[in-house]
Every structure is written in C-alpha cells, then in structure tokens.
Amino acid sequence: MSEKKETHYDVLIVGGGMVGLTLANLLRDSGLQIGVVEKLEPKVISDEIDIRVSAINRASLAIFKSIGAWPAMVERAGAFRDMHVWDATGAGMIHFDSAEVGLDTLGYIIENRVIQQALQKAMQQADNIEWICPATIDSIKLSDDTQQLHLEDGRTLECRLLVGADGSRSQVRAAAGIEFERLSYAQQAIVCTVATELPHAETAWQCFTPDGPLAFLPLVNEQSSIVWSLEESKVDAMLALDEAAFCRALEQAFEYQLGAVTLVSERAAFPLGHGHVDQYVRSGLALVGDAAHNIHPLAGQGANLGFLDAACLADVIIQARAANRQWSALHSLRKYERARKGENRLMESAMTGFKLLFSNDNPMLATVRNAGLGLVDQVPLIKQQFMRHALGGH
C-alpha cells in the first residue's frame, strides 16, 4: 500500500468497508492510482465474536480467493454445509445440502470486521493504493472529467472516477443528486450471538414466523449468530427482557430446534428497509453496494450483491482501459450499470415478495407458502436452481 500522500488519483473510493476494499483490491494490478477514503479506522478484532456478520456465498468466496484475502478470513469463517428452512405456521419445509450440488460447503458465516481487516491486509501488498483514513469529507464537487473531495482537514483530493461505496446514507450519491427512496419494512432485526444445547451441525437454520424470519447462523466456535426480524412495535419489549427471558422467547420462536439457548453477547437492533437508485453511474462517478441498493437480510444476499458490484465495476474499468477507451466516461460505466442493475432489482423484488408472503398470519397465504416450500423440496430441478442462485450462480 502506497505511503505517498497524493492529491490526484485515477480512482477515489469513498468508503473503506467490505465492498469498497474489495473494489480497491480488484484494481490492485490495474496500473491505476487508487485512493480509499474512510472516516473511521476499523475496529480491532478480539477473541469475542462480533454480532455483525455476513453470509458469504461461493461467488464472493471466489473473489476473496482471487485477491488473496481468504487466508486471513478462514480461521474465523463458520462453514455451513446444509440449510433448513421451514414455516412455523405449517408443515412446509425445505432442506438444502451442499452434497446435492457436488460442493463441500454452501458458504460461510464471517464477521464483517474480519472480512474488512483481511481485505485491508491484502490491500497493503499494493503500491498503487493509498489508505486515506481517518478522513471526513466536507464537500464534493463533481464535473464531467474531474471530481474533487474537500476534506475537513483542508486537503483537496482529485480523481477521474469517484466511487460511492459509502453505504445507504451515501454522501457521494447525495452530491450527485441521485435519488434514493428507501422504503421501510416496519421491521427491525435483532442481532446477537448465542450458545445452544445442541450443536449447529454446520447448518444455517431459518424459521419463518408470522412476525418475520428468525435465522440461526453457524459460527466457527460452535456458537450461532442470530438475526431475528420483528415488527417494530415488538422490538423494544424484546430488547428490554433480561437474558433468561430473552433466551426463552428465542427458544420458543425457534421451536427448540437446537435445544436450550444461552445468550453470550450484547443485543442490538437495526431497522429494515429496501430501496434502489435509478442511476448507478454518471460520467466520472459510480455507486456500488448499499449506496445503490438495499434489500431485506432474510436470504443473506446483501453483502454478496455488493461484492459482485465491485467485481463487475473493476472488470469494466480494466477492460475499457485495456482497449484504450475512456474508462471513466459514462458510455463505459454504463456497461457496469446494465450488468448489475437488473440482477440487483430482481433480488430486491424477490426479498420483498418473500417478506410479504412469509411475515403474516393470513391463512390463505400460509397454505400457499407451505405448499410452495414442499414443492421446491421435492422437485430436484427447481431445488437445484434455487441453490445455484443462492450460491451466486445463475
């Protein structure tokens, strides 16, 4: 990673989170000068498992391996080889087994900060990337050919391409005047880490309750990461429960699949919503990850969509540059938008549909969804298509 203090870059990536760092690493051998602008230094990794995790599918795993980041993640990566999904209101269920598609795993559950640190470590091997942190952006000035970041410490950074990888409240998106309407699901997700009486058996478990989906995700240390989506009106009361009462509520909602539950971490909650921009790109500007789209976490695909955005944008830049085209121009960047916008919108619509179908107690919809789960589980062709899409394929 470059030690120089440049003021002009080919590409400035605003946001040093998982998606922004992935993009920087993918541009490591591009011959371009890259800057990554991040407000906060990443949190230090401790022995205690962090409550914010991501489900990493096979496509994202391939990206991490290609940039040499995987070895620094693997020791904290909880493999899941099976998935059990069922409806708490009926008999509908589906079981996915990695062996059915000839794989040793379906994916991994990894703490976000572990992914971030591994990507940062990989980036340090490059001499064309500068880590600009801590850095707070005061203002952004955009034009067709040169983009400027004015930092609060008085520095001005210039680039040909500005990438917004700065999340759902993106400053880059706001500066470009790109509209983003985030629609609330009127739900929040409670996250925490628990220990269970029975082993998780390297299985991702998800139960659809009338209030919302409840997932037990297998961690590397035999504990499980919980993502429990609840109606907003019920969240405060659930967070206010003492540990014993919370664990009893969790056991009951999860139908005692893993026996008794013991809370081993703090609890936190964050609001759930979805949204999508109409424009991923402008001349000299591109949006990736949550800056461009948000989805419901029930299928664990949000981070994976962002990693695929980064891979696609890097390919578009590298190929355009190799062909001596204007790689930061709108006509070049639109190739990225065309490749990713449709797929991301499809996933957003699918997750919204799942939420509406499963997060209610309507008897007619209960009959439909239970029949649907049973059908998918019993028809190998449909089931394998579901698995391929979840793994990051088509």
C-alpha positions in Angstrom: 0.0 0.0 0.0 1.4 3.3 -1.0 2.9 5.6 1.6 2.8 8.7 -0.7 0.3 11.5 0.0 -1.1 12.1 -3.4 -3.7 14.7 -4.2 -4.6 13.3 -7.6 -5.8 9.8 -8.2 -7.3 7.9 -11.1 -10.0 6.3 -8.8 -11.1 7.5 -5.4 -13.3 5.1 -3.5 -15.3 6.7 -0.7 -16.0 4.0 1.9 -13.4 1.7 3.4 -15.9 -1.0 4.3 -16.1 -4.5 2.8 -17.3 -3.5 -0.6 -15.0 -0.5 -1.1 -11.9 -2.5 0.0 -12.9 -5.4 -2.3 -13.0 -3.0 -5.3 -9.7 -1.5 -4.3 -8.1 -4.9 -4.2 -9.6 -5.9 -7.6 -7.9 -2.8 -9.1 -4.6 -3.6 -7.4 -2.9 -4.7 -10.7 -4.7 -2.2 -13.0 -1.9 0.3 -13.2 -4.3 3.0 -11.9 -3.6 5.1 -8.8 -6.3 4.3 -6.2 -7.3 6.1 -3.0 -9.6 4.7 -0.4 -11.3 7.4 1.8 -12.6 6.2 5.1 -13.9 8.2 8.1 -13.1 5.7 10.8 -10.3 3.2 11.5 -11.7 -0.4 11.5 -12.4 -1.8 14.9 -9.8 -4.2 16.4 -10.6 -7.9 16.2 -10.9 -9.6 19.6 -11.4 -13.2 20.7 -15.1 -12.4 21.1 -17.2 -12.9 18.0 -18.8 -9.7 16.7 -22.5 -9.5 16.4 -22.5 -8.2 12.8 -21.8 -11.0 10.4 -22.3 -11.7 6.7 -23.3 -14.9 4.9 -20.7 -15.3 2.2 -21.7 -17.3 -0.9 -19.5 -19.2 -3.3 -19.2 -16.3 -5.8 -17.9 -13.9 -3.1 -15.6 -16.6 -1.8 -14.1 -16.9 -5.3 -13.5 -13.1 -5.3 -11.8 -13.2 -1.9 -9.5 -16.0 -3.1 -8.6 -14.2 -6.3 -7.3 -11.2 -4.4 -5.5 -13.3 -1.7 -7.8 -12.2 1.2 -9.2 -15.6 2.0 -6.3 -17.0 4.1 -6.8 -14.2 6.7 -10.5 -14.9 7.0 -10.6 -18.7 7.0 -9.9 -19.3 10.7 -12.9 -17.1 11.7 -15.2 -18.5 9.0 -18.1 -20.7 10.0 -18.9 -23.1 7.2 -22.4 -24.1 6.5 -23.0 -27.3 4.5 -26.7 -27.5 5.0 -29.7 -25.1 5.2 -33.0 -25.9 6.9 -35.9 -23.5 6.1 -39.4 -24.0 7.5 -42.7 -22.2 8.2 -43.7 -22.0 11.8 -47.4 -21.9 10.8 -47.5 -25.2 8.9 -45.6 -28.2 7.7 -43.8 -26.6 4.8 -40.0 -27.0 4.9 -37.1 -27.3 2.6 -33.6 -28.7 3.1 -30.5 -27.7 1.0 -27.5 -30.0 1.1 -24.2 -28.9 -0.4 -23.6 -32.5 -1.5 -26.6 -32.3 -3.8 -24.7 -29.9 -6.0 -21.3 -31.5 -5.5 -19.8 -28.9 -3.1 -18.2 -29.3 0.3 -20.0 -26.1 1.6 -22.8 -23.8 0.7 -21.0 -20.8 2.1 -19.5 -19.2 5.3 -20.7 -17.0 8.1 -18.0 -14.4 8.8 -17.8 -11.3 11.0 -17.8 -8.1 9.0 -14.8 -6.8 10.8 -12.8 -9.9 10.0 -13.6 -9.5 6.3 -12.7 -5.8 6.5 -9.4 -6.5 8.1 -8.5 -9.3 5.7 -9.2 -7.1 2.8 -7.2 -4.3 4.3 -4.3 -6.6 4.8 -4.4 -7.8 1.2 -4.5 -4.1 0.1 -1.3 -3.4 1.9 0.6 -5.5 -0.6 -0.2 -3.0 -3.4 1.9 0.1 -4.1 -0.8 1.8 -6.1 -3.4 2.1 -3.3 -3.4 4.8 -0.6 -5.5 4.3 2.6 -6.8 7.8 3.4 -8.1 7.4 7.0 -9.3 9.0 9.2 -10.8 11.4 6.7 -14.0 13.3 6.9 -15.5 14.8 3.7 -16.6 18.4 4.0 -17.9 18.7 0.4 -17.8 17.1 -3.0 -17.5 18.9 -6.3 -18.4 17.0 -9.5 -17.8 17.6 -13.2 -17.6 15.5 -16.4 -13.9 14.9 -16.2 -12.5 15.7 -12.7 -14.1 15.0 -9.3 -13.0 16.8 -6.1 -13.2 15.8 -2.5 -12.7 18.6 0.0 -11.7 17.2 3.4 -12.3 18.8 6.8 -8.5 18.9 7.4 -8.1 21.2 4.4 -6.9 18.7 1.8 -8.4 18.6 -1.6 -8.3 15.2 -3.5 -9.0 14.9 -7.2 -9.8 11.9 -9.4 -11.1 10.9 -12.7 -13.6 8.4 -11.2 -15.3 8.8 -7.9 -16.9 5.6 -6.5 -19.5 5.7 -3.7 -19.1 2.7 -1.5 -20.3 4.6 1.5 -23.5 2.8 2.4 -27.2 3.6 2.4 -26.6 7.2 3.5 -24.1 7.8 0.8 -22.5 11.3 0.6 -21.4 10.6 -3.0 -24.9 9.7 -4.1 -26.3 12.8 -2.4 -23.7 15.0 -4.1 -24.6 13.6 -7.5 -28.2 14.3 -6.8 -29.2 10.7 -7.5 -32.5 10.0 -5.8 -32.8 7.0 -3.4 -36.1 6.2 -1.9 -35.7 3.8 1.0 -38.9 2.1 1.9 -39.3 0.8 5.4 -40.5 -2.8 6.1 -41.7 -1.6 9.5 -39.4 -4.2 11.0 -36.1 -4.3 12.9 -33.6 -7.1 13.0 -32.3 -8.1 16.5 -28.8 -9.4 16.3 -26.7 -11.2 18.9 -24.6 -14.3 19.5 -25.8 -17.4 21.4 -24.7 -20.8 22.5 -27.1 -23.7 22.1 -27.6 -27.0 23.9 -27.4 -29.0 20.6 -24.6 -28.4 18.0 -25.5 -26.3 15.0 -24.1 -29.1 12.8 -22.6 -26.6 10.3 -26.2 -25.8 9.3 -27.9 -22.5 8.6 -31.4 -22.6 10.1 -34.2 -20.3 9.2 -37.7 -20.3 10.6 -40.4 -18.1 9.1 -42.7 -16.8 11.9 -45.7 -14.5 11.4 -43.6 -11.6 12.8 -40.7 -12.2 10.5 -37.8 -14.6 9.8 -35.5 -15.9 12.5 -32.1 -17.2 11.5 -29.5 -19.2 13.5 -26.3 -19.0 11.5 -23.3 -21.3 12.4 -20.2 -19.6 13.7 -16.7 -21.1 13.8 -16.7 -21.6 17.6 -19.9 -23.7 17.7 -22.0 -20.7 18.7 -24.6 -19.2 16.4 -25.3 -15.7 15.1 -28.9 -14.6 15.5 -30.8 -12.4 13.0 -34.4 -12.1 14.3 -36.7 -9.8 12.3 -39.6 -8.5 14.3 -42.3 -5.9 13.8 -41.1 -2.5 15.1 -43.7 -2.4 17.8 -42.3 -5.6 19.5 -38.6 -4.8 19.3 -38.2 -2.6 22.4 -40.0 -5.0 24.6 -37.8 -7.9 23.4 -34.6 -5.9 24.0 -35.8 -5.0 27.4 -36.2 -8.6 28.5 -33.5 -10.0 30.8 -31.2 -12.6 29.4 -33.1 -15.6 30.7 -36.5 -14.3 29.4 -35.0 -13.4 26.0 -33.5 -16.8 25.6 -36.8 -18.5 26.5 -38.6 -16.3 23.9 -35.9 -17.2 21.3 -36.2 -21.0 22.0 -39.9 -20.8 21.6 -39.8 -18.9 18.4 -37.2 -21.3 17.0 -39.3 -24.3 18.1 -36.4 -25.7 20.2 -34.5 -26.9 17.1 -31.2 -26.6 18.9 -32.4 -27.1 22.5 -31.8 -24.6 25.2 -30.3 -21.2 24.3 -27.8 -19.2 26.3 -27.1 -15.5 25.4 -23.3 -14.9 25.1 -23.3 -11.3 23.7 -24.9 -7.9 23.8 -28.1 -7.5 21.8 -28.6 -4.8 19.1 -31.3 -3.9 16.6 -31.3 -2.1 13.3 -34.2 -1.0 11.0 -35.0 -3.0 7.9 -35.9 -1.5 4.5 -35.3 -1.7 0.8 -34.6 0.7 -2.0 -32.8 1.2 -5.3 -31.4 4.0 -7.3 -32.4 4.6 -10.9 -28.8 5.5 -11.9 -25.7 3.6 -10.8 -23.4 5.8 -12.9 -22.7 9.3 -14.1 -19.7 10.5 -16.1 -16.8 10.0 -13.7 -19.0 8.5 -10.9 -20.3 5.1 -9.9 -22.2 3.7 -7.0 -21.7 0.2 -5.5 -23.2 -1.9 -2.7 -25.6 -0.3 -0.3 -25.1 3.1 -1.9 -27.0 1.8 -4.8 -29.4 -0.8 -3.3 -30.7 -2.2 -0.1 -32.6 -5.5 0.4 -34.1 -7.5 3.3 -31.5 -9.7 5.0 -33.7 -12.8 5.1 -31.6 -14.6 2.4 -28.3 -13.1 3.4 -27.6 -11.7 0.0 -27.0 -8.0 0.6 -23.2 -8.1 1.1 -22.8 -10.6 -1.8 -24.6 -8.3 -4.2 -22.1 -5.6 -3.2 -19.1 -7.8 -3.8 -20.4 -8.7 -7.3 -20.9 -5.0 -8.0 -17.3 -4.4 -7.1 -16.1 -7.3 -9.3 -18.2 -6.1 -12.3 -17.1 -2.5 -12.0 -13.4 -3.5 -11.8 -13.8 -5.7 -14.9 -15.5 -2.8 -16.8 -12.7 -0.4 -15.9 -9.9 -2.8 -16.6 -11.3 -3.9 -20.0 -12.1 -0.4 -21.1 -8.6 0.7 -20.2 -7.0 -2.2 -22.0 -9.0 -1.3 -25.1 -7.8 2.3 -24.9 -11.3 3.6 -24.2 -12.3 6.3 -21.9 -12.8 4.0 -18.8 -14.2 6.8 -16.6 -16.7 8.1 -19.2 -20.4 7.5 -19.0 -20.6 5.2 -22.0 -18.0 2.9 -20.5 -19.5 2.9 -17.0 -23.0 2.1 -18.3 -21.8 -1.4 -19.1 -21.5 -1.9 -15.3 -24.9 -0.5 -14.7 -26.5 -2.7 -17.3 -24.8 -5.8 -15.9 -25.8 -5.3 -12.3 -29.0 -3.2 -12.1 -31.3 -5.9 -13.4 -30.0 -8.6 -11.2 -30.0 -6.4 -8.1 -33.5 -5.2 -8.7 -34.7 -8.8 -9.2 -33.2 -9.8 -5.8 -34.7 -6.8 -4.1 -38.2 -7.7 -5.5 -37.8 -11.3 -4.6 -36.8 -10.5 -1.0 -39.7 -8.0 -0.7 -42.0 -10.7 -2.0 -40.7 -13.3 0.4 -41.2 -10.8 3.3 -44.8 -10.2 2.3 -45.5 -13.9 1.8 -44.0 -15.1 5.0 -44.3 -12.3 7.5 -48.0 -12.6 8.2 -50.6 -14.9 9.6 -53.1 -14.9 6.7 -54.4 -18.5 6.4 -54.7 -18.4 2.6 -51.1 -17.2 2.2 -50.0 -19.8 4.8 -51.4 -22.6 2.6 -49.7 -21.2 -0.5 -46.2 -20.8 1.1 -46.3 -24.2 2.8 -47.3 -25.9 -0.4 -44.5 -23.9 -2.2 -41.8 -24.9 0.2 -42.9 -28.6 -0.1 -42.9 -28.4 -3.9 -39.4 -26.9 -4.1 -38.1 -29.5 -1.6 -39.5 -32.4 -3.7 -38.6 -31.3 -7.2 -34.8 -31.6 -7.7 -34.6 -29.4 -10.8 -36.3 -26.4 -9.0 -34.4 -27.0 -5.8 -31.0 -27.0 -7.6 -31.9 -23.8 -9.4 -32.7 -22.2 -6.1 -29.4 -23.4 -4.7 -27.4 -22.2 -7.7 -28.8 -18.7 -7.4 -28.2 -18.6 -3.6 -24.6 -19.7 -4.3 -24.0 -16.7 -6.6 -24.5 -18.5 -9.9 -27.3 -18.3 -12.5 
